[in-house]
Amino acid sequence: MSRLFGFARRARWLHFAILGALLFLADAIRTGPERETISVTREIVDSLARTREELSGVPVTAQERPALVAAYVSDEILLRDAYARDLHRQDGLVRKRLLELMRFLLVEEPVEPTRRELDDYLAAHRDVYLAPPSVTLSHVYFAGERPHGSAEAERLLARLRAGADFRSFGDPFWLGHRLEGYGEPQLAQLFGREYARKVLALPLAEWSGPITSTRGVHFVRVDAYRPRELPPSAELDTMLRLDWLAAKREELLQKKVDELRSKYHIEIASGVDR
């Protein structure tokens, strides 16, 4: 009998322990950990409504506003949970977009450059704005390997140098018999690097050839040669202004980044280039 009473007492304490645990669990479920607040202000809802109206062109009714609130809250929940999961660090596109947004928010629009600042910028970056040398040329083009043999080529060259109409010789070329203002990159793209190198070294106003290209055989006369030079002043000033402003924005942004840098302790592993 004493065993029975002892078992009953132990069972009663076990019931109390289980009941206490259940009450604690219920309270934890009810209250949960401290939760982050999502505040939906009238300003936010008004902004959402204006954005919807701008996109649709239709006013948002009072009946539609609760749906805007619900969608906003859902988006905030997903966004904050995404941050909690560090998805913004794992997804390269999200990371890139955030960086672009931060740069946009931090950068200050510089004041317009003065004439002196543009001139100083040009002096420091002159080579960037010098156009490559270019030529204007006339040519007689043969697809394949004509004219046949060196003797025929010499006869054609002699006739060209004697003043024969060059347009009456050769095969049609899709850009015509005359190419105006072609630099080495354009010539190399059309005919190959070796052709471009040879043409840029030809004497002025004298027929030369045959010169082989990736398209065939050419007899060439350089009619005009333009050395490296700056573009016209109006075009140059436009480029200088845009490049100066871009450089100034980057400089101002870097100052902001340096200010933010003081909030962090930077550890760079040994062996990493600094």
Buried (B, 14 or more C-beta within 10 A) or exposed (E): EEEEEEEEEEEEEEEEEEEEEEEEEEEEEEEEEEEEEEEBEEEBBEEBBEEBEEEEEEEBEEEEBEEBEEEBEEEBEEEEEBEEEEEEEEEEEEEEEEEEEBBEEBBEEBEEBEEEBBEEBBEEEEEEBEEEEBBBBBBBBBEEEBBEEEEEBEEBBEBBEEEBEBEEBBEEBEEEBBBEEBBBEBBBEBBBEEBBEBBBEBEEEEBBBBBBBEBBBBBBBBBEBEEEEEEEEEEBBEBBBEBBBEBBBEEBBEEBEEEEEEEEEEEEEEEEEE
